[in-house]
Amino acid sequence: MERMVLRYTQDEDKIIDILNNGFLKIFKKIDHYGYQGSFEGWVRKIIFRSLSDYFRKSQKDLAFLIYEEEYKKQPSQSSEHKLYYQDLISLLDKLPSTQLQVFQLFAIEGYSHKEISEQLQLNQNTCRWHLAEARKILKAEYKKVYNTDYNEAG
C-alpha cells in the first residue's frame, strides 16, 4: 500500500498519515467487507480513498506528485528504450494535475470512469473530458517533440 501512496507524495509524514488513516478506516469497517472480490482490492480502494480525502482536506497542496523512483526503473537495458521512456515521463509532467490524475488512474492503473468519478468526486462526463484533454495535450506535445519532416531530406 505504501508504494501506491508513494506515487502521489514523497513526504514521509504525509505517507504515514495517509496510511494510518486508511488502516484505521479498514479496522473500523472490517465488518462491512462482503467477501465479494479480493480483500486486497477492498483494502486498496479504502487506502486510495483516504489518500484522496487527505489531499482534498489540505487544499494548499493539491498538486499530486509522481514519485520519481517508480519511473527510474527502466523496462529495458538498451539506451534507445531508456531515452524513449524518459521522454514519455517528461510528456506526462506537462499535464495539469487533474488531467494527470484521471489519465494515471484510467490508463495506468486501469480504473473505470465510474470509479474515478467516485474517488475524485467528479461527474463521469467530467472524468471523460479530462481524459480526452489529457490525450489531446499528450498528442500535441508528442508532435512538437517528434515531428520530423522527411520530405526535406529527400
C-alpha positions as a Markdown table, in Angstrom:
| # | Residue | x | y | z |
|---|---|---|---|---|
| 1 | Met | 0.0 | 0.0 | 0.0 |
| 2 | Glu | 2.9 | 2.3 | 0.7 |
| 3 | Arg | 4.0 | 2.1 | -3.0 |
| 4 | Met | 0.6 | 3.3 | -4.1 |
| 5 | Val | 0.8 | 6.3 | -1.8 |
| 6 | Leu | 4.4 | 7.0 | -2.9 |
| 7 | Arg | 3.1 | 7.7 | -6.4 |
| 8 | Tyr | 1.3 | 10.7 | -5.1 |
| 9 | Thr | 3.6 | 12.2 | -2.5 |
| 10 | Gln | 7.2 | 11.9 | -1.4 |
| 11 | Asp | 6.7 | 13.4 | 2.1 |
| 12 | Glu | 7.2 | 10.6 | 4.6 |
| 13 | Asp | 5.0 | 12.4 | 7.2 |
| 14 | Lys | 2.1 | 12.6 | 4.7 |
| 15 | Ile | 2.6 | 8.9 | 3.8 |
| 16 | Ile | 2.4 | 7.8 | 7.4 |
| 17 | Asp | -0.7 | 10.0 | 8.0 |
| 18 | Ile | -2.4 | 8.7 | 4.9 |
| 19 | Leu | -1.6 | 5.0 | 5.7 |
| 20 | Asn | -2.6 | 5.4 | 9.3 |
| 21 | Asn | -5.9 | 6.9 | 8.4 |
| 22 | Gly | -6.5 | 4.3 | 5.8 |
| 23 | Phe | -5.8 | 1.4 | 8.0 |
| 24 | Leu | -7.9 | 2.9 | 10.8 |
| 25 | Lys | -10.8 | 3.0 | 8.4 |
| 26 | Ile | -10.1 | -0.6 | 7.4 |
| 27 | Phe | -10.1 | -1.8 | 11.0 |
| 28 | Lys | -13.3 | 0.2 | 11.8 |
| 29 | Lys | -15.1 | -1.1 | 8.7 |
| 30 | Ile | -13.8 | -4.6 | 8.6 |
| 31 | Asp | -17.3 | -5.9 | 9.3 |
| 32 | His | -18.6 | -4.2 | 6.1 |
| 33 | Tyr | -16.3 | -6.3 | 3.9 |
| 34 | Gly | -18.8 | -8.5 | 2.0 |
| 35 | Tyr | -16.4 | -11.3 | 0.9 |
| 36 | Gln | -17.0 | -10.3 | -2.7 |
| 37 | Gly | -13.9 | -9.8 | -4.7 |
| 38 | Ser | -10.4 | -9.8 | -3.3 |
| 39 | Phe | -9.7 | -8.5 | 0.2 |
| 40 | Glu | -6.6 | -6.7 | -1.2 |
| 41 | Gly | -8.8 | -4.8 | -3.7 |
| 42 | Trp | -11.1 | -3.7 | -1.0 |
| 43 | Val | -8.1 | -2.5 | 1.1 |
| 44 | Arg | -6.6 | -0.7 | -1.9 |
| 45 | Lys | -9.8 | 1.1 | -2.5 |
| 46 | Ile | -10.0 | 2.3 | 1.1 |
| 47 | Ile | -6.4 | 3.4 | 1.1 |
| 48 | Phe | -6.9 | 5.3 | -2.2 |
| 49 | Arg | -10.0 | 7.0 | -0.8 |
| 50 | Ser | -8.1 | 8.0 | 2.3 |
| 51 | Leu | -5.4 | 9.4 | 0.0 |
| 52 | Ser | -8.0 | 11.4 | -1.9 |
| 53 | Asp | -9.5 | 12.6 | 1.4 |
| 54 | Tyr | -6.2 | 13.7 | 2.7 |
| 55 | Phe | -5.4 | 15.8 | -0.3 |
| 56 | Arg | -8.9 | 17.2 | -0.5 |
| 57 | Lys | -8.7 | 18.4 | 3.1 |
| 58 | Ser | -5.3 | 20.0 | 2.6 |
| 59 | Gln | -6.3 | 22.5 | -0.2 |
| 60 | Lys | -2.9 | 24.2 | -0.1 |
| 61 | Asp | -1.1 | 21.2 | -1.7 |
| 62 | Leu | -3.4 | 19.7 | -4.3 |
| 63 | Ala | -0.8 | 19.1 | -6.9 |
| 64 | Phe | -0.2 | 15.3 | -7.0 |
| 65 | Leu | 3.4 | 14.4 | -7.4 |
| 66 | Ile | 4.6 | 11.3 | -9.2 |
| 67 | Tyr | 7.2 | 9.5 | -7.3 |
| 68 | Glu | 10.3 | 9.6 | -9.5 |
| 69 | Glu | 11.9 | 6.5 | -8.2 |
| 70 | Glu | 8.9 | 4.5 | -9.7 |
| 71 | Tyr | 9.8 | 5.8 | -13.1 |
| 72 | Lys | 13.5 | 5.4 | -12.8 |
| 73 | Lys | 13.1 | 1.7 | -13.3 |
| 74 | Gln | 13.9 | 1.0 | -16.9 |
| 75 | Pro | 11.9 | -1.5 | -18.8 |
| 76 | Ser | 14.9 | -2.4 | -21.0 |
| 77 | Gln | 18.7 | -2.1 | -20.9 |
| 78 | Ser | 19.0 | -0.5 | -24.3 |
| 79 | Ser | 19.7 | 3.2 | -24.4 |
| 80 | Glu | 17.1 | 3.6 | -27.2 |
| 81 | His | 14.3 | 2.4 | -24.8 |
| 82 | Lys | 15.8 | 4.4 | -21.9 |
| 83 | Leu | 15.6 | 7.7 | -23.9 |
| 84 | Tyr | 12.1 | 6.9 | -25.1 |
| 85 | Tyr | 10.9 | 6.0 | -21.6 |
| 86 | Gln | 12.3 | 9.2 | -20.1 |
| 87 | Asp | 10.7 | 11.2 | -22.9 |
| 88 | Leu | 7.3 | 9.7 | -22.1 |
| 89 | Ile | 7.6 | 10.6 | -18.5 |
| 90 | Ser | 8.6 | 14.2 | -19.4 |
| 91 | Leu | 5.4 | 14.4 | -21.5 |
| 92 | Leu | 3.3 | 13.3 | -18.6 |
| 93 | Asp | 4.8 | 16.0 | -16.5 |
| 94 | Lys | 3.3 | 18.6 | -18.8 |
| 95 | Leu | -0.3 | 17.6 | -17.9 |
| 96 | Pro | -2.3 | 19.7 | -15.4 |
| 97 | Ser | -2.8 | 18.0 | -12.1 |
| 98 | Thr | -6.5 | 16.9 | -12.5 |
| 99 | Gln | -5.9 | 15.6 | -16.0 |
| 100 | Leu | -2.8 | 13.8 | -14.8 |
| 101 | Gln | -4.7 | 12.1 | -12.0 |
| 102 | Val | -7.5 | 11.0 | -14.3 |
| 103 | Phe | -5.1 | 9.8 | -17.0 |
| 104 | Gln | -3.0 | 7.9 | -14.5 |
| 105 | Leu | -6.0 | 6.2 | -12.9 |
| 106 | Phe | -7.6 | 5.3 | -16.2 |
| 107 | Ala | -4.6 | 4.5 | -18.5 |
| 108 | Ile | -2.0 | 3.2 | -16.0 |
| 109 | Glu | -3.9 | 1.8 | -13.0 |
| 110 | Gly | -7.0 | 0.6 | -15.0 |
| 111 | Tyr | -9.8 | 2.2 | -13.1 |
| 112 | Ser | -13.2 | 2.8 | -14.8 |
| 113 | His | -14.7 | 6.2 | -15.3 |
| 114 | Lys | -17.2 | 5.4 | -12.6 |
| 115 | Glu | -14.6 | 4.5 | -10.0 |
| 116 | Ile | -12.5 | 7.6 | -10.9 |
| 117 | Ser | -15.5 | 9.9 | -10.6 |
| 118 | Glu | -16.3 | 8.4 | -7.2 |
| 119 | Gln | -12.7 | 8.7 | -5.9 |
| 120 | Leu | -12.2 | 12.2 | -7.2 |
| 121 | Gln | -15.8 | 13.4 | -6.6 |
| 122 | Leu | -16.3 | 14.4 | -10.2 |
| 123 | Asn | -19.0 | 13.7 | -12.7 |
| 124 | Gln | -18.3 | 10.8 | -15.0 |
| 125 | Asn | -18.6 | 13.0 | -18.1 |
| 126 | Thr | -16.1 | 15.4 | -16.5 |
| 127 | Cys | -13.7 | 12.5 | -16.0 |
| 128 | Arg | -14.1 | 11.6 | -19.6 |
| 129 | Trp | -13.4 | 15.2 | -20.6 |
| 130 | His | -10.3 | 15.3 | -18.5 |
| 131 | Leu | -9.1 | 12.1 | -20.1 |
| 132 | Ala | -9.8 | 13.4 | -23.6 |
| 133 | Glu | -8.0 | 16.7 | -22.8 |
| 134 | Ala | -5.0 | 14.8 | -21.4 |
| 135 | Arg | -4.8 | 12.7 | -24.5 |
| 136 | Lys | -5.1 | 15.8 | -26.7 |
| 137 | Ile | -2.3 | 17.5 | -24.8 |
| 138 | Leu | -0.1 | 14.4 | -24.9 |
| 139 | Lys | -0.6 | 14.1 | -28.6 |
| 140 | Ala | 0.2 | 17.8 | -29.2 |
| 141 | Glu | 3.3 | 17.6 | -27.1 |
| 142 | Tyr | 4.4 | 14.4 | -28.8 |
| 143 | Lys | 4.0 | 16.1 | -32.2 |
| 144 | Lys | 6.1 | 19.1 | -31.0 |
| 145 | Val | 8.9 | 16.9 | -29.9 |
| 146 | Tyr | 8.9 | 14.2 | -32.5 |
| 147 | Asn | 7.6 | 16.0 | -35.6 |
| 148 | Thr | 10.2 | 15.4 | -38.3 |
| 149 | Asp | 9.7 | 16.3 | -41.9 |
| 150 | Tyr | 11.2 | 13.5 | -44.0 |
| 151 | Asn | 10.4 | 15.3 | -47.3 |
| 152 | Glu | 13.2 | 17.9 | -46.7 |
| 153 | Ala | 15.9 | 15.3 | -46.7 |
| 154 | Gly | 14.7 | 13.8 | -50.0 |
